[in-house]
Amino acid sequence: MLFLLPFLLLPWLCQAFTSLPPVNWTSNSRSSSTFTFPRRHVTIYLQSSAASVRDTDGLTLIPPSALEFAHTFATDLKSTFPDLKSVCVEEVDENPGTGIYLSLDPDTDKYTYESGVTTSEGYTITIEQDVVTIAGAGARGIWWGTRTLLQELVLARGTGEDSRTLKLKTGKATDSPAYPTRGFMLDAGRKWYSADFLKELCTYASWFRMSEFHYHASDNYPLNRGHNSTWQNIFSQFSLLPEKNLDLLPLVQRHNESHTREEFDSVQRHCASRGVTVIPEIEAPGHALAITKWKPYLALERKADLLNLTHPETIPTIKAIWEEFLPWFHTKEVHIGADEYEASLADVYIHFVNTMSDFVYTTSGKRSRIWGTLEPSNSSVISKDIITQHWQYGQSDPVQLEKDGYQIINSEDWWAYTGLKNDHTPILPAPYPQYFNNDRVLNFAGVKGWQWDPSMYNPYNVTMQVPTTSKFNKGAIMATWNDNGPDATTQMEAFYCIRDGIPTVGARAWSGSRGPKLDLATLAASRALLSANAPGQNLDRSIKTMFGTNGRGGMQVDWKRSAKESKTAKANIDIGSKGMNYTMEISYSSTPWRLSSAHEGIELSLSENGTLVFSSDGFQYPLRSIDPADGYDPAHPGRIWTNQTTSTHEPVALQLLTEDSPDGEIVIKTDKIGGSRVWIEGVFKGRFEVFVFGGRNTLFSWSQMAFVAPLDTVEGGVDRVRVWEGLVDRT
């Protein structure tokens, strides 16, 4: 269920908040006069000559019109202003009444990236006593201006303004992004993500003015860790389902975990409607186990997930894959992978990259991106038509690439990488943080107070950075990896890991070196308030019930089986799910039983033999015994090392119901670090967890699983379900 959350009254009412990205308000009247925002009736006026305008300078091939952006803006406002109506007028200065005026600014030359290149993403917002005006350089400029206005409303509500009206301080700001590429990457080649989740993630990122979603569509579990099974049995994923060339179907091992063209199209269109372009990546010639499982004779002998580029069928096979999917992709740029190939085969690698880039361009008119991989050769060079996404020193040198005239993107792993449930130890440059490390953005290269921006690539030699005004530096993309495989996280856990990173990176990529820095004194409070109220999505899986957002003592759900119903009949709670943090108490009088949420693909069940299991995305996680103090090492959140613990990690069998004990009660408390933990009659029983193989199978641990509470359907002997916000003592 997607909805704009009610504006949450948070306990920072005495603090000042700042929008993210922050805005430089220039008017001297900012601290005195106010614009009173009506509670029940707000009119959006769109300049009619702007209605059909679509930007052409962005990457998307399906740019929304200013009118379409205005409708999305109206949707975001609607839950706050139920009687909202949208009216188009010829010119905004007709001023038929109080409201919001959206228009095009005729003076577009003042809106530039930090490179000096003009952009349609800039806007000027003016708040006067009777009107708010947003004048954009283009349709996206209008859109980003509405994000600033909405954030100002959220912040005003957060400071305790009267719930019937909101007052915004008058003022004016002219704002443009420093870089066109402000993005996030999600590894969908080693973990399945539903279309609905991807749409919500785009919506959340757009709230903080990110412009690109790098979708890593194919990959495989590392060959140097795991159960040492033969390479044909190692997990690989190709998350797009061929529809035209059916000879490609063997690429896909799990059709239910691959998007159809219709599904992927809906993701791209939804993201575009919020100013975000999806950049799809199909990985080759490395990380290509999905291909070599299909055609084993195309693999290099010494490493099965690398393609043999000298085989005559290899390039035609990759061309056939791209020929199938290029028509799917509504973007001017795509990512052809080219990551971590064999250095001794530099010449054939470079030939492959150039050949595929030429093929993509001649077939579709699209440019290609690759991961920066250092493949020195005396006889060939990578074409300057190709954009290099730098990710690690030792793999590419972004400063030299920029000097040589290559376009580059900053995904330097020191600041940009997150390794879900696995920090890569002992593979250098470990450790990658398990939750995005904002400290590395706020204190780049370990220098206190030196806030990162996309020109800052090198954390090891701080004098070696790219010029802030470079026309070759497109911007930055943070990257979230599932190196530990499909069962190590839930879809929602991936969001928890980057929830606080997206606002920080989005703000710094927008502001660059010229814009306002983040206010560290208010950042945490501002980020929390804005994240909790991001419109058009509910990734927090917050719920509002008959008890209100917080309810009685934090209670949010109190479901009881009707006395008229059979004790084992299927029943509906119809809430969906509850995200972090929560306490859930389940009372039951028979087994087996099950709670489920179809939308999340998750269920909690208790069998007749006392086995309590969470199931998510087809994987089962039984309750396991641990020491209650384990799993709170701040350096390794949630991990319990196998050689440093008294925890047994054995599955727990709960006591069965008897005539003397006909009723049971289970309490589950869940937060992202502790995971989902279980108490029976006040006694701690264990947690739900997953086994984590360390890099090169040298360090092993168990990691927490933090599940949302499934609150859709009840089957079996459950009599009552109660849920509280936060971790509540129910002993």
Order of alpha helices (4+ residues) and beta strands (2+ residues): beta-beta-alpha-beta-beta-beta-beta-alpha-beta-beta-beta-alpha-beta-beta-beta-alpha-beta-alpha-alpha-beta-alpha-beta-beta-alpha-beta-alpha-beta-alpha-beta-alpha-alpha-alpha-beta-beta-beta-beta-beta-beta-beta-beta-beta-beta-beta-beta
